[in-house]
């Protein structure tokens, strides 16, 4: 496949762009995965701890009213306060039931749900009124259930706190793996980019050096030099044209015979003018590439080509 030099340069720049885009894309992916893990998993555990603490607080607000109810101190019984505490507990219980994240948490919450509604039934005024020995009933039934309820709430809170610690540790391990993977990828990209930056200018400058060396030999009346270029681009076309002219000059040029006719002088000048024209095209191309890539090596080759052009021009004017 024949590719022009400018196309090859554009492909080289595209390669570097794709390389940096790959690094950027991987970095964004890893950062997003870390953000997702920290926000989704740990956040859910945090809310479970929050709901458990609210339910414990609600339970702690009920003993005074419940004690008054069972000790027949109706003047101390605050029904509105008790109702508010129970509603607060039930609201947080409903939220916790929708936020199950850990193994075994669902069974604990279901047990809390059952104990809570059992507790509500035990302290209902209609039920309390039907109890004969309220003090014994409170000590044997209500108080143990209340303590068991608080213990289960502490278990839910502890379970989620332990999960937060464990997930935070796992997240740190994941960050370490991501850091290691990105370091390896960056190191590989650095080696590839460095190799590309070293070799790509030579890929352009190498054929130019061969061409300029061959033209210098031709200007010194040495026509046996041939240019060997493997690339299938403008450099190869120029090399083939110079090789063809060198072959013709090698066959026709006779150094021992003094050429005096105007026709032969014109033919020689025409050949040199063709070489100068080709050199001018190559020089302009190399100069354009060197300016785009800011490459000192290509700039030096461009200057060398211009020097040969001036030398050929002086030979033509003799």
C-alpha positions as CSV (number, residue, x, y, z in Angstrom):
1,X,0.0,0.0,0.0
2,X,1.4,3.4,-1.0
3,X,1.3,6.0,1.6
4,X,2.4,9.6,1.2
5,X,4.9,11.1,3.7
6,X,2.4,13.5,5.0
7,X,-0.1,10.6,5.6
8,X,2.6,8.8,7.6
9,X,3.2,11.8,9.7
10,X,-0.5,12.2,10.4
11,X,-0.7,8.5,11.3
12,X,2.2,8.9,13.7
13,X,0.4,11.9,15.4
14,X,-2.8,9.9,15.5
15,X,-1.0,7.0,17.2
16,X,0.2,9.3,20.0
17,X,-3.3,10.8,20.3
18,X,-4.8,7.3,20.7
19,X,-2.2,6.3,23.2
20,X,-2.9,9.4,25.4
21,X,-6.7,8.9,25.0
22,X,-6.3,5.3,26.2
23,X,-4.5,6.4,29.3
24,X,-7.1,9.1,30.0
25,X,-10.0,6.7,29.4
26,X,-8.6,4.1,31.8
27,X,-7.9,6.7,34.4
28,X,-11.5,8.0,34.2
29,X,-12.9,4.4,34.3
30,X,-10.9,3.5,37.4
31,X,-11.7,6.8,39.2
32,X,-15.4,6.3,38.4
33,X,-15.4,2.7,39.7
34,X,-13.8,3.9,43.0
35,X,-16.4,6.6,43.4
36,X,-19.2,4.2,42.7
37,X,-18.0,1.7,45.2
38,X,-17.4,4.3,48.0
39,X,-20.8,6.1,47.4
40,X,-23.0,3.0,46.9
41,X,-21.7,0.4,49.3
42,X,-20.5,2.4,52.3
43,X,-23.3,5.0,52.0
44,X,-25.9,2.2,52.4
45,X,-24.2,0.9,55.5
46,X,-24.0,4.3,56.9
47,X,-27.8,4.8,56.6
48,X,-28.4,1.4,58.3
49,X,-26.3,2.6,61.3
50,X,-28.2,5.9,61.3
51,X,-31.7,4.1,61.2
52,X,-30.6,1.8,64.0
53,X,-29.4,4.7,66.2
54,X,-32.8,6.5,65.6
55,X,-34.7,3.4,66.7
56,X,-32.6,3.0,69.8
57,X,-33.2,6.6,70.6
58,X,-37.0,6.1,70.1
59,X,-37.0,3.1,72.4
60,X,-35.0,5.0,75.1
61,X,-37.8,7.7,75.0
62,X,-40.6,5.2,75.9
63,X,-39.7,3.8,79.4
64,X,-41.0,6.8,81.4
65,X,-44.4,6.7,79.8
66,X,-44.5,2.9,79.9
67,X,-43.5,2.8,83.5
68,X,-46.2,5.3,84.4
69,X,-48.8,3.2,82.4
70,X,-48.0,0.0,84.3
71,X,-47.5,1.6,87.7
72,X,-51.0,3.2,87.5
73,X,-49.6,6.7,87.5
74,X,-52.0,8.1,85.0
75,X,-51.1,11.7,85.8
76,X,-47.6,10.9,84.6
77,X,-48.6,9.0,81.5
78,X,-47.9,11.1,78.4
79,X,-49.7,9.4,75.6
80,X,-48.7,11.9,72.8
81,X,-45.0,11.5,73.7
82,X,-45.2,7.7,73.6
83,X,-47.1,7.8,70.3
84,X,-44.5,10.1,68.8
85,X,-41.6,7.8,69.9
86,X,-43.4,4.7,68.5
87,X,-44.1,6.4,65.2
88,X,-40.4,7.5,65.0
89,X,-39.3,3.9,65.6
90,X,-41.7,2.5,63.0
91,X,-40.7,5.1,60.4
92,X,-37.0,4.2,60.8
93,X,-37.8,0.5,60.8
94,X,-39.5,0.8,57.4
95,X,-36.5,2.7,56.0
96,X,-34.1,0.0,57.3
97,X,-36.2,-2.8,55.8
98,X,-35.6,-1.1,52.4
99,X,-31.9,-0.8,53.0
100,X,-30.7,-4.4,53.6
101,X,-27.1,-4.8,52.5
102,X,-25.4,-7.4,54.6
103,X,-25.7,-11.1,55.1
104,X,-27.9,-11.9,58.1
105,X,-29.2,-8.4,58.4
106,X,-32.6,-9.2,56.8
107,X,-33.3,-11.9,59.5
108,X,-32.3,-9.5,62.3
109,X,-34.6,-6.7,60.9
110,X,-37.5,-9.1,60.5
111,X,-37.1,-10.2,64.2
112,X,-37.0,-6.6,65.3
113,X,-40.2,-5.9,63.3
114,X,-41.9,-8.8,65.1
115,X,-40.7,-7.7,68.5
116,X,-41.7,-4.1,67.9
117,X,-45.3,-4.9,67.0
118,X,-45.4,-7.3,69.9
119,X,-44.1,-4.5,72.2
120,X,-46.8,-2.2,70.8
121,X,-49.5,-4.7,71.6
122,X,-48.2,-5.3,75.1
123,X,-48.3,-1.6,76.0
124,X,-51.6,-0.8,74.4
125,X,-54.0,0.8,76.9
126,X,-56.8,-1.8,76.3
127,X,-54.3,-4.6,76.9
128,X,-52.8,-3.0,80.0
129,X,-56.2,-2.4,81.5
130,X,-57.0,-6.1,81.3
131,X,-53.8,-7.1,83.2
132,X,-54.3,-7.7,86.9
133,X,-50.7,-7.7,88.2
134,X,-49.3,-4.9,86.1
135,X,-46.0,-4.6,87.9
136,X,-45.2,-8.3,87.5
137,X,-46.4,-8.3,84.0
138,X,-44.1,-5.4,83.2
139,X,-41.1,-7.0,84.8
140,X,-41.7,-10.5,83.2
141,X,-42.9,-9.5,79.7
142,X,-42.5,-5.9,78.7
143,X,-39.0,-5.2,80.1
144,X,-37.3,-8.3,78.7
145,X,-38.8,-7.7,75.3
146,X,-37.6,-4.1,75.4
147,X,-34.1,-5.1,76.3
148,X,-34.1,-7.8,73.6
149,X,-35.3,-5.2,71.1
150,X,-32.4,-2.9,72.0
151,X,-29.9,-5.7,71.8
152,X,-31.0,-6.6,68.3
153,X,-30.8,-3.0,67.2
154,X,-27.2,-2.8,68.5
155,X,-26.5,-6.0,66.5
156,X,-27.7,-4.3,63.3
157,X,-25.7,-1.2,64.0
158,X,-22.5,-3.3,64.8
159,X,-23.0,-5.5,61.7
160,X,-23.1,-2.4,59.4
161,X,-20.2,-0.7,61.2
162,X,-18.0,-3.8,60.7
163,X,-19.1,-3.9,57.0
164,X,-18.0,-0.3,56.6
165,X,-14.6,-1.1,58.0
166,X,-14.3,-4.2,55.8
167,X,-15.4,-2.4,52.6
168,X,-13.1,0.4,53.4
169,X,-10.2,-2.1,53.6
170,X,-11.3,-3.7,50.3
171,X,-11.6,-0.3,48.7
172,X,-8.0,0.5,49.8
173,X,-6.9,-2.8,48.2
174,X,-8.7,-2.0,45.0
175,X,-7.1,1.5,44.9
176,X,-3.7,-0.2,45.3
177,X,-4.4,-2.5,42.4
178,X,-5.6,0.3,40.3
179,X,-2.4,2.3,41.1
180,X,-0.3,-0.6,40.2
181,X,-2.1,-1.3,36.9
182,X,-2.0,2.4,35.9
183,X,1.7,2.5,36.7
184,X,2.4,-0.5,34.5
185,X,0.3,1.0,31.6
186,X,2.0,4.4,32.0
187,X,5.5,2.8,31.9
188,X,4.6,0.8,28.8
189,X,3.2,3.9,27.1
190,X,6.3,5.9,28.1
191,X,8.6,3.3,26.5
192,X,6.5,3.1,23.3
193,X,6.3,6.9,23.0
194,X,10.0,7.3,23.7
195,X,10.9,4.6,21.1
196,X,8.5,6.2,18.6
197,X,9.9,9.7,19.1
198,X,13.5,8.4,18.6
199,X,12.8,6.2,15.5
200,X,10.0,8.1,13.7
201,X,12.2,11.2,12.7
202,X,14.9,8.8,11.4
203,X,12.2,7.0,9.4
204,X,11.8,10.3,7.6
205,X,15.3,11.6,7.7
206,X,17.0,8.3,6.7
207,X,15.9,8.3,3.0
208,X,16.7,12.1,2.8
209,X,20.3,11.4,4.0
210,X,20.7,8.6,1.4
211,X,19.3,10.9,-1.4
212,X,21.5,13.9,-0.5
213,X,24.6,11.6,-0.3
214,X,23.9,10.1,-3.7
215,X,23.4,13.6,-5.3
216,X,26.7,14.8,-3.8
217,X,28.4,11.9,-5.5
218,X,26.7,12.7,-8.8
219,X,27.8,16.3,-8.6
220,X,31.4,15.0,-8.2
221,X,31.0,13.0,-11.4
222,X,30.6,9.7,-9.6
223,X,27.7,8.0,-11.2
224,X,28.0,4.4,-9.8
225,X,26.1,5.3,-6.6
226,X,22.6,3.9,-6.3
227,X,19.9,4.7,-3.7
228,X,18.2,1.8,-2.0
229,X,14.9,2.8,-0.3
230,X,12.4,0.2,0.8
231,X,9.5,2.5,1.6
232,X,6.8,2.9,-1.0
233,X,6.4,6.7,-1.0
234,X,7.6,10.0,-2.6
235,X,11.2,9.2,-1.4
236,X,11.2,6.0,-3.4
237,X,9.9,7.7,-6.5
238,X,12.7,10.4,-6.1
239,X,15.3,7.7,-5.5
240,X,14.2,5.8,-8.7
241,X,14.4,9.0,-10.7
242,X,17.9,9.8,-9.5
243,X,19.0,6.2,-10.0
244,X,17.7,6.4,-13.6
245,X,19.6,9.6,-14.3
246,X,22.7,8.3,-12.7
247,X,22.6,5.2,-14.9
248,X,22.1,7.4,-18.0
249,X,25.0,9.7,-16.9
250,X,27.2,6.7,-16.2
251,X,26.6,5.4,-19.8
252,X,26.8,8.8,-21.6
253,X,29.3,10.8,-19.6
254,X,32.9,10.7,-21.0
255,X,35.3,12.6,-18.8
256,X,38.3,12.3,-21.2
257,X,36.5,13.9,-24.1
258,X,36.0,17.7,-23.8
259,X,32.4,18.5,-24.6
260,X,32.2,21.7,-26.6
261,X,28.9,21.5,-28.4
262,X,26.1,23.6,-27.1
263,X,23.7,20.6,-27.4
264,X,25.6,18.4,-25.0
265,X,26.1,21.3,-22.6
266,X,22.4,21.9,-22.7
267,X,21.7,18.1,-22.0
268,X,24.0,18.1,-19.0
269,X,22.5,21.3,-17.6
270,X,19.0,19.9,-18.2
271,X,19.8,16.8,-16.1
272,X,21.2,19.0,-13.3
273,X,18.2,21.3,-13.5
274,X,15.9,18.2,-13.1
275,X,17.8,17.0,-10.1
276,X,17.7,20.5,-8.6
277,X,13.9,20.6,-9.2
278,X,13.4,17.3,-7.4
279,X,15.6,18.4,-4.6
280,X,13.6,21.6,-4.2
281,X,10.4,19.5,-3.9
282,X,11.9,17.2,-1.3
283,X,13.5,20.2,0.6
284,X,10.1,22.0,0.8
285,X,8.4,18.8,2.0
286,X,11.1,18.1,4.7
287,X,11.1,21.7,5.8
288,X,7.3,21.6,6.2
289,X,7.5,18.3,8.2
290,X,10.3,19.7,10.4
291,X,8.3,22.8,11.2
292,X,5.2,20.8,12.1
293,X,7.1,18.4,14.4
294,X,9.8,20.8,15.5
295,X,12.5,18.2,14.7
296,X,16.1,19.4,14.7
297,X,17.3,16.4,12.7
298,X,14.8,17.1,9.8
299,X,15.7,20.8,9.9
300,X,19.4,19.9,9.4
301,X,18.5,17.6,6.5
302,X,16.5,20.4,5.0
303,X,19.4,22.8,5.3
304,X,21.7,20.2,3.7
305,X,19.3,19.8,0.7
306,X,19.3,23.6,0.2
307,X,23.1,23.7,0.3
308,X,23.2,21.0,-2.5
309,X,20.6,23.1,-4.4
310,X,22.9,26.1,-4.3
311,X,25.9,24.0,-5.4
312,X,23.9,22.6,-8.3
313,X,22.8,26.1,-9.3
314,X,26.4,27.3,-9.4
315,X,27.4,24.3,-11.5
316,X,24.6,25.0,-14.0
317,X,25.6,28.7,-14.3
318,X,29.3,27.8,-15.2
